[in-house]
């Protein structure tokens, strides 16, 4: 296993996710105090816009240590209200380890108001991520899933580009829309969540 197998460049929007920003501005005023968590923030474009638009927000960012270090290096003078949680590129390491520690540290109390899941996009990691995020998400808070129709095949992690993908996943898993599976099988069937943006954003309406 390569210690740094993950691609350095991904196919992402440099301005961040506008749909996320549009929804946040529709439900939160600029003076609102809330805790925003993002899983797989990469270059942090969306997070930086949240930081700027909502000066009373608190941002909790989860990604590889390398992504965190690059973000800190690029924004050294503007790191107030950020909290970082890093993990290695070992195959069975992920942001879920940090979430488990957060749940334990907070004695199962909820702490987040908005959770944006834009990380692994795989059942192996993000199915568990959903259940752990739920443990930390306040009632009335939101969980957002990016890339509903995404698959490993044809992405920045296509096995033709990243051979490690073929080592970690079967052909069926590489071709499957795994975010869609998580949303359809786990989230849409959970009566505690209400769909507010189709296939994307869900509001937690009961504990």
N, C-alpha and C positions, 0 to 999 in steps of 0.2 A: 504493500500500500504506500502510495506517495504521501508524504506529510503535508504537501500543499497541492492537492489534486484539483481543487475547485478553480474554474476559469477566472482569470483576472478581469475580463471584460464581459459584461452581460448586455443583452438587448433590453435596455430600459430607457424610459423617458428622462432626459436630463433635467426637466423642470419638475419632476416628481409626478405623483398621480393626481390629476386635476379632479377626478371624480371624488376622491377622498376629501380634498380641500373644499369642494363645493358642498358636500354633505355636512362637513364640520361647521362651515359657516352658516348653514341653514338651521342647525340645532343649537349652536353655542354662540353667545355674544362675545365680542372681543374682550369684555371684562370678566368673562366667566372663568372660574378656577376649576380645572379638571386635570385628571391624570390620563395621559395618552401613552399607550404601549405599542411598539412596532416590532414585529418579528421578521428579521431579514431586511434591515434598512439599507444595506449596501452602501451607496454613496451619501445617503441621508437627505436627498433632495426634498422628499415629502416632509420629513421631520423638521427640516430647517424652515420650511414655509409655515408649519404649525407653530413652531417656536416664535416666528416673527409675527404671525397674525393674532396669536393668543398669548399676550405677555404674562398672563397669570397661569398658564398651563405648566404642567410638569411632564417631562418626556422621559420615558423608560425605553431604551433601545437595546435590542438583542441581535447579535450577529457574531461572526468570527472575530477573533482577537485582531486579525489583520485589518478588518473593516473598521473596527473601533479605533485602532491606532491611526489609520489614515484620516478618519473623520476628525479626530482630535488635532492632528497635525495641520489640517486644512482650516480648522476653526478655533485655533488656540485662544483667541481673545473673546470668544463668544460661547462659552460652555456652561453658563449658568442655567439652571433648571434641567440639565441633562443628567440621567443616570444610565450607566452602561453595564451590560451583562455579556461577557464574552465566552466563547467556547472554541475548542480546537476543531481541526478538520478530520479528526478520527471518525471513522464511519459510524460508530455508535455513540458519538458525542453530539449534543445539540442544545439548543436553548431550553429544551425541556428540563435539563438538569438544573439550570438556574431557576426555572419556575418551581420545581419541587422544593428548592431551598427557600424561595420566597413564600410559598404556602406554609412551610414549617415555621419560618421566622415570624410570619404574621398570624400564627395560630389559627389558620383557616379563615381569617377575616378577609373580606373583599377590599381591594384597594384601587382597582382600575375603573375608569369610566368609559374608555374607548380603546379597543384592541384591534390593531390592523395586522392581519396575518398575510405576510407576503414573503414567506421564507422558503422552506424546502419544497412545498407544493406536492408532497408525497404522503400517502397513507401511513407509511412507516413512522414518520415524524409528526405530521400535522394532525392526524386523527387523535393522538395523545395530546398534542398541543391544544386542541379544541377543549378537551375535558379539563386540562390544567388551567387554561385561561378562564373557563367557566367558574372555577373555584375562586378566582381572584377578581371577577367582574361584578361590579355593583349592580343590583337590580335597578333597571332604568338605563343601564349602560348599553353600549353597542359593540358588536363584533363584526369585523369586515373581512371578507375573503377576496383576495385578488385572483384574477386569471381562472375563472370558472371553467373555461374550455381548454385550458393549457394541458399539454402532455410533454413528457421528456423528449419524445421524438419530435424533431424540428425545432427544439429550443436551444438555448446556449449550452445545455447539458446533453444534447444529442450524442449518443455513443460514438458517432463518426467524428465528433469533435473532442469528446472527453471519454476515453476508453474505460475509465473507472465506472462509468454509468452502467456498462454492460456487465461489470463484475458485481455491482450492487443489486441490480434489478433484472427480473425476467423480461422477455420480450413482451409478454402481456402487460406487465406493469409499465414498461417504457411507452407502449402505445395507448395506455388508458388515460382518461381524463381524471386524474386522481383528486384534484380539488373538487370537481363536480361530485365525485363519489362521497367525499366527506360531507359536503353541503347537503346532498340529496338524502343520504342514508342516516346521517347523524343529526344534522342541524334542523332540517325541515321536519323531521319527525319528533323533535323535542318541543313539547307543548309550552315550555317555559320561554320560548323565543318566538318573536313575531317578525315576519319578513317585512322590511321597510323599503328596501331596494332589491328588486328581483335578482335572485341568485348571488347576491353580494353582501348586503348589510342586514343584520338581524338585531333586534332590540330584546334585551332580557327583561321580560315583563313580570317574572316571579322568581323567587330564590331557588 
